[in-house]
């Protein structure tokens, strides 16, 4: 494996964590939205990742691939608010079953994973530069 592949691997990890951060931001932005129809309520989204190893049909080297974004199948939260203009005929409004605490933990984890990949890139760059200086 080339010494430069580490940049590709860390870069794919950073790209995956960016997708994760974007889905967390979307979930947090819509956590307090309401609807009068349970089928129209925002559903939390989560990315699905796959780790690819070199040699197993992936000759370009190891990487992280985003397979897609899944929507939560959890039932929406139901609140009785007959005065709400979005309430259904029975006076209920529906909100997404998004846990703000879980989303914040996921955001911190994604940010730390991103930062770890940045450190891998910086350390690899420093090692390559030190190797080049050995010849001078």
Buried (B, 14 or more C-beta within 10 A) or exposed (E): EEEEBBBBBBBBBBBBBBBBBBBBEBBBEBBEBBBBEBEEBBBBBBBEBEEBEBEEEEEEBBBBEBEEEEEBEEEBBBEEEEEBEBBBEEEBBBBBBBBEEEBEEBBEEBBEBBEEBBEBBEEBEEEBEEEEEEEE
